[in-house]
């Protein structure tokens, strides 16, 4: 376990902070509080935070090439202009499954937005994993998911990492960056014998996978072959997702949740910042 100094970047207490997203062009950091339908935008230069109340739960956000964000709302995909506050729903899904909602997501190297759905009770395999294309079509990639988290991609775009948190496993899938096709999968890492669960993931410039551990108070860095390379302790029991941020992508911003265990640590729910001794890759942008 590595003890790393951890700064509080924002002390807004999120019930379920998620979807850390760095905009390297505008110098902004976005994240959401799923339980309160809120989207936050931090100006890196001033550290000022703007808050936008969304019309529904937002599980994740991604950057758009034309400006603004693409968001996975409870049962829809929407475009969000954080400056004007305009939210435009462009596709709906799983409206026949009221017990589900959209969760984590990210844009792939080819500019497609991927996101998963989950069973709110976190018991049934009613969720699925979807691709949202430039033509605004939603395509189901696979099902049998309980709690979808991720995805993230290797630097060459040929491996996609997906998490089913309730099953305590991270799966590495073959991925065609040209067509956006998901191929065969293999077990990358398992937490089945641990007291915690795998949550959000990101990949650094060297291809190492960083995974937040819900109820573990740590972030684990895995080598590309799934071997634990490093364990970084954080001062909250429920870190949720991390992203490389800053001008040279050399810092790691981490969202967290105070839901259920907020009394255990004063900084639960806060947005944290640490020096990971690694560098990240710019977040791709949705091309639609």
Secondary structure as GFF3:
##gff-version 3
##sequence-region A 1 288
A	DSSP	beta_strand	2	3	.	.	.	ID=ss1
A	DSSP	beta_strand	6	10	.	.	.	ID=ss2
A	DSSP	beta_strand	17	23	.	.	.	ID=ss3
A	DSSP	beta_strand	28	33	.	.	.	ID=ss4
A	DSSP	three_ten_helix	34	36	.	.	.	ID=ss5
A	DSSP	beta_strand	38	43	.	.	.	ID=ss6
A	DSSP	beta_strand	49	53	.	.	.	ID=ss7
A	DSSP	beta_strand	58	64	.	.	.	ID=ss8
A	DSSP	beta_strand	69	73	.	.	.	ID=ss9
A	DSSP	beta_strand	76	80	.	.	.	ID=ss10
A	DSSP	beta_strand	87	92	.	.	.	ID=ss11
A	DSSP	beta_strand	100	107	.	.	.	ID=ss12
A	DSSP	beta_strand	113	119	.	.	.	ID=ss13
A	DSSP	beta_strand	127	132	.	.	.	ID=ss14
A	DSSP	beta_strand	138	145	.	.	.	ID=ss15
A	DSSP	beta_strand	148	153	.	.	.	ID=ss16
A	DSSP	beta_strand	159	164	.	.	.	ID=ss17
A	DSSP	three_ten_helix	165	167	.	.	.	ID=ss18
A	DSSP	beta_strand	169	176	.	.	.	ID=ss19
A	DSSP	beta_strand	181	190	.	.	.	ID=ss20
A	DSSP	beta_strand	197	203	.	.	.	ID=ss21
A	DSSP	beta_strand	209	214	.	.	.	ID=ss22
A	DSSP	beta_strand	218	222	.	.	.	ID=ss23
A	DSSP	beta_strand	228	233	.	.	.	ID=ss24
A	DSSP	beta_strand	239	245	.	.	.	ID=ss25
A	DSSP	beta_strand	251	256	.	.	.	ID=ss26
A	DSSP	three_ten_helix	262	264	.	.	.	ID=ss27
A	DSSP	beta_strand	271	275	.	.	.	ID=ss28
A	DSSP	beta_strand	285	286	.	.	.	ID=ss29
###
